[in-house]
C-alpha cells in the first residue's frame, strides 16, 4: 500500500468547536456537515430553501434555519472556536455572510476545507466535467468494502449508504475535484483521475481553453504521472483507460446480462474476468473502470474490487430507477449538460430498444442554457417526446432572450412542448410513454416523489 503524505502547517481543525454553514443544503456542503457532526463538532447553518437533504440533516441533529437572520446564529459561535463554510452561490448582500466577515471569523470555501482535511491523508481526487460523483462513489465503495480506513466525500446520495459520506476513516480520503470556481486547485491528490474536460461553467472561465488550462494545473498536482488516470482523448499526460480500445486499463468483452453489464478488464498485471456492474450506460462503465484503476494502483485486492463493483447500487438522481415494471419504467437523472443528456439517452436506448421515451427536462442556469443551447436542442431532440420546463435560475438573474421557449424553438423534434411546473403531474398522467425520464439539476429533483406516487397509482 502507498503511504500517506506528511501534513503541512495550516489551520488546525482540532481547535474548532463549532462549524457554521451558509448554504448547508448543497450536496457537497451537506457531506461536510455530516462529517463534522460525526467527528464531534457542533454543526448548524442556513439555507435558502428546505429540501430532502436539509430534512435528513435536521433529523441527524443539525440545527438549520431558512431565513437570512443574524439573530438565528447560535450565540456561543464566537470568533475563537468557529469555522464558517460558505458556498460561492451566496450573494454579497447576505446578512449572515457579512456578519461573519465584519467580525473576522475564519471563513472558507468548501473546497478549501476539503484541502485542509485531505492534506495529511492519502488522498484520491476525482476530476472531470462529468462523472465525478459516480466515479468517486464507486471508488469510495470499493475502498470501504475492502477494509480501507477511508472517508469519501461525494456529490450525491449513494444508495448503498443513503448518504453522501462513505466511511469515517482518518488516513484515506476520496474527494470530488470540482472545477467550478477552480475549487479543485485547493486539493493535494496522491492518486487522481480526469474523466472528461468538456466546456462548462463558462460564466466562470469565459473560454473552453481556460477550462483546459485549469484541468492541466490540477493534473500537475499529481507528482507521479503513474498515479493520474485519464480517458484516451484527453490532452494530458497520464495512464490511459478505455473501453474496447488499447489502453493500460481496458474494459472489453462487454455484454448485458439481466439488465447489468458483464465485462473483463485488462490491467498492467492481470486480466480480471466477468466483472458484474449494475449501472447502465457506457459513461458509467468508464466511471467504473477509472475507479477500478485507482483502487488497483492503491493496492486493493482484485477479489475485493470485483465484489464491491457487483454490489454498488448507484446514486440518487444518477439514472435512478423510481419505477421498474413490465408496464412502466420511470428513471430520474441529474444531467444538466448536453453530454450528460446524451449519456442518459444512450443508456435508455440500449436497455429499452424500440420503446417510446418521454423526457422531461428542467434547464439549470440561464448562462449554461445560453452557452450550450444548440447542444441541448440536439441532445433533447433524440427522445421521442419532450416536456420542457422553465429554466431553474439557481444563483443567477434572468438573461434577456434566454428562455425555455428559445430552446424549444431550436429543437428538431416536433413532439415537444413547454410544461409549467404546476401542470407537470397532469401532463405526465395523460401521456402514454412506457419509459419516462426526468432530467435536470434544479428543483425537479424535489418533484420526483410526487411524480413516482402519481405514476404508481395509475399503473
N, C-alpha and C positions, 0 to 999 in steps of 0.2 A: 504493500500500500504506500501511496505517496504521503509525505509528511506535511503537516500544517505549517504555514509560514509564521514568522515572528511578528508580533504586533508593533505598530508604530504609535508614537505618542500622540494622543488626540483626546477628545472629550471622554471622560470616564462615566460610562453609563451606571456604574455601581453607586455613584454619588447622587444619582437621580432617584427621587422617591415617587414623583408624580409625572405622568405623561398626558398631555392635553392635545387632542387632535382637532384641527379646523378642517372639516371635510372627512369626518371619520367613516362615512358610509361608502366611500370609494372602495373598489375591490382590493387594491393594493394597500390602502390605508388600513382597512379592517383587518388584514392579515397581521400587520404590525401591532394593531391594538390587541388582537388575540395573544400575540407573542408576549407583549409587555405585561398583560394581565396574568399570563401563565407564570412568568418569572417573578411575580410578586409585587409589581408596581401598581400604584393606584392610577386607574385609567378612566378618563372621561373625555367628552368632546361635543362638538357641534356639527350638525349637517343641515343642509338646506331643506331636505325633504325626507320623511320616513320611507323606509324600504324594507324588503325582506332581510337584507343584510343588517340594517340597523336594529331590526326586531331581534335577530339572532344575537347581536352583541348585547342588547339590553337584557335578554334572557340569561346571558352568561355573567351578568352582574356589573356591566359597564354603564355608567350614567351618561345619557345622551339627551341633548335638547335641540330643538329645531327653530329657535328664534335667536337672531344675532343680538345678544343682550349681555353686556359685561357683568351684570349682576348675577347671571347664571353660572359664571365661572366659580368653581369651588374656592372658598375663602382661604383655605390652607395651601393653595398652589402658589407659593412665593418664588421669587427670583432664584433663590439659592437651591431649591430642591425640585424644580420643574423643567421638563423639556417640552417645548411646543413643536408639534409637527404639522405642517400645512401642505395643502395641495395647491399647485400653481393656478388652479381654476378660481381661487378665492379673489374677489375683486379688491382693488386697492382701498376702496372706501369701507371695507368691512370693519365694524366697530371692535370686535374682539381681536382681530388681527392687529389693529392699530394700538389697542390697549397693551398688548404684549410687546410690540415694538417700542412704544414710548417708555416702557419700564425696563428695557434692556434684558428681557428674558432670552434664554437660549432657544433660538428658533431655527429649525432646519427643515429642508425638504425631505420627503420620504426617501429619496434616493441617497441623500447624504447620510441618513440614519442607517440605511442598509449597508452603506460603505463602512460605517463605524462598526456595526455588528459583525460584518464579514471579514474585516481586515485581519483579525487574529484567528480565523478559522481556515480550514481548507475549503475554498470557495469555487463552486460551479456557477457560471453565469451563462444564461441563455438569451442570445440577442437575435433580432430579426424583425422585419416589418410584420410578418405573420408567423404564427406557430410557436411563439414564446410560451404561452400558457400551457398548451398541450405538451410540448417537449419538456418543460420544467416539471410539470406534474408527473409525467411518466418517469422521468429521471428520479424525482423525489420518492416516488412509489417504489422503484427498483431498489434504491439505496436503503430506504426504510425497511422494506421486506427482507433485505439481505442482512439486516442487523447493524447497519452503519449508524453512528451517533450523529444523526442528521436532523437539521431543521430546513424545510423547504418553504419559502415564501412565494406563493403563486397567485396569479391574477385571475383566478376562477375558483369556484367551489368544486372540489374534487369529490366525485360521487362515493369513492371508497371511504372517505373520511368525513363527508359532509362539512368540509371546512376548506379554507384557502391557506391553511397552515398544516403541513405534514411533519409530524415528529416534533420533538423538543430537545434535540441533541445540542451539544455545546462545541463540538470540534469540526463538524462538516456543515456547510450551508449550500443551499441551492436558491438562486435568485433569478428573477427575470431582469434582463438588462434592457431597460426601456429607453428607446431612442428619443422619446418625446422630451423636448427641452434639454436635450443632451444629457439626460439624467444618468445614463449608463457609464459616463466617464468618471463618476464617483466611486465605482466598484474596483475591487482588487482581485480579479479572477485568476485561479490556478489552472482550471480547465474551463474552456468556453466553446460555444458554437455560435455560428451565424446562419440562421435558416433561410433568410431572404433579405434583399435590400431594395425593395420597391419604393417608389416615391410615396411619401405620406407626410403628414404634418408640415405641409408646405407653408402654412401660416407661421410656423416657427423658423423653418430653414430657408424658405424662399425658392431654392432650386433643388433638383434631384442630385446635382453634383455636390452640393453642400451636405446632403444626407449621406452620400457615399463617403465623403471625406470624414464625416463623424464616425461612421462604421469602421473605417480604416484606423482611426485614432483608438477606438475601442479595441480592435483586434491587436493593435500594437502593445496593449497592456498585458497580453499573454506572452510571457517571455519565451517559453518553449513552443515553437510552432507545431510540434507533435501533439500538443495539448489543445490546439484550436481546430475545430471541425467545421467544415463548410460544404455547401452543395456545389456541384461541379461548375455551375455557370457563374459563380461569384468571382470578381476580380480581386481575390485575397489570397495570401499565402497560408495554407493550412492543409489538414488531412481531408481529402475529398470523400464524400458519401454520395451514393447514387442508387437508384432503383433500375435494375435491368441494364446497367451500363458499367463499364470497367471503372473501378474506384477502389480505394484502400478498404473501405467498408461498403459492401454491395449487398442489397436485398434482391433476390431473384427467385425464380420458380414460384412466382406469386399466383395464388389461386384463392377462390372464395368457396368456403365450405360452411354450410349452415349459417350464412349471413356474416361470417367472420373471415378475415384474411388468414391464410396459412402461407408461410414463406420460409426460405432459407436465407442465412446471412453468412457472407464470406468476410472474415476478419483477417488481420495480418498473420494470425497464428492458427486459425482453425476455421472449419465450416460448421455453423450451428444449423441443424436441420429442424424443419417442421415447427417453427415458432407460430403460436396462435395469438391473434391480436384482434380485438373486437371493435376497434374504431374504424368506421368506413372512410373511404376517400384516399386517393394516392398521396395527398398532402399529409394526412395523418400517418400513413406508412413511412413517409420520410421523417416526420417528427419522431416516430418510434425508433427508426434507425439511428438518428442522431443521439437519442437517449442511450441506446444500446452501446454505441461507440464510446460515449463518455464514461459510461459505467464500466465497460471493459478496460478502458485506459486506466481508470482508478484502481482496478484490481478486483472488481465484483465477480464472484464465481458464475460461470455460464449457467449452471442449474438455477441459481437464484434469479438471474436475468430472465430466463425462459418462463419460470413460474410467475414472476411479477408481471411480465408483459401479458401473459394469458389472463391474469386476474384483474388487470386495470379496467375500470368500468367507465371511464370518461369523466367529463367535466360538465357541470351545469351550464347550459347555453352554448355548448360546443357540439353541434349535431346531436342534440339531446332529445332522445325519444320521449315524447309525452304520452302518445298512444301508439300501440303497435299491434294491430289486429288484422284479421283477414279482410275486413271491410274498410278499415281506415288506418292510415298512418299519419301521425302529427309529430313533426320534428321542429325543434326550436334552435336557432343558431345566432350567435353574437356577431356574425360577419358584418363589417361596416366599410369594406374596401372592395372594389371590383374583383381583385384577385381572390379574395375570400369568398365572394358570392359565386365565382366560377368554380371554386373548390366544392362548395355546397351542391351546386348543380351537377358536377361530375359524379359526386358520391351518390346523389339521389338517382341519377340515370343508371348508374352501374348496378344499384340494388333493386331498382323498380323499373326495368326497361318497358317501354310501351304504355306506361300508365300516365294519366293526366296529373300534372303537378301544379298546384296553386301556390305562388309565392307571395307573401305579404311582407313588404319592406318599408321600414321607417328609416329614412336617411338620417345620418348623425353628423351634425355640424354644417353650417352654411358654407364655410371655407372648403371643407372636404368635398361637398356636393359640387361646388363651383370648379374646383381643381380637377375633378375626375368625372364630370357629368357624362362625357361620351363613353367612358369605361363602364359607368353604372348602367347607362342605357343599353349598351351591348350585352353586358352580363345578365341583366334582368330580362331582356328580350328572349333569352334562351328558354325561359319557363313557358309553360302552356298558357298560364293566365297570371296576371299580376295585379294585386291591390297595393297601391302606393299611398302611404300615409304622409302627413305633413312632416317637414324637417324638424328633428329634435335639436334645439339650439345649444344645449349644454352650457358652455362657458361664453357663448357668442351672442352678439346682437344681429338682427336680420341684415341681409345684404340685398340691395336693390336688384330685382330681376332674378335672384336665386331662390327658386321655389320648386315644389314638387311638380307643379303644372309644367314648368320649363323642362324638367327631367322627363316627365311623361311624354311630352311632345317629341323628344328625341328618340324614344323607344320605337323599334320597328315592329314589335308585337302589337297586333290590333286588338288583342283580347286583354285590355288594360283599363284601369280607372283609378281615380283618386277616391279614397275612402276615409271619411272622418273617424277620429278615434271613438266617438260615442256611437257610431253606426257600425263599427267593425264586427261585433259579435253577430248582429243580424245578417250582415253580408256574408259572413263565413257560413252561418247556418243555412243560408239559401243556396250555397254553392254545392256542386255535385262532385268535386275533385276527390279522388280516393287518397291522394297524397297532398298534405298541406305542410308548408314550411313558413314559419315566422322568422324574419331576418332583421337584425339591426342591433345597435349598441345603446339605444336610448331607453325610454321607459316602456317600450313594447315588452321588455322582459317582465315588467310588473303585471302585464295583462295575461301572461301565459297561464296561470292557474285558472282564471275565469274562462279563457278560451278552451282549455282542457276540460273543464267541468261541463261547459255547454256542449262540446262535441260528444263527450261520454254519454250525456243524457239523450243524444239524438242518434247514436249508433244503432 
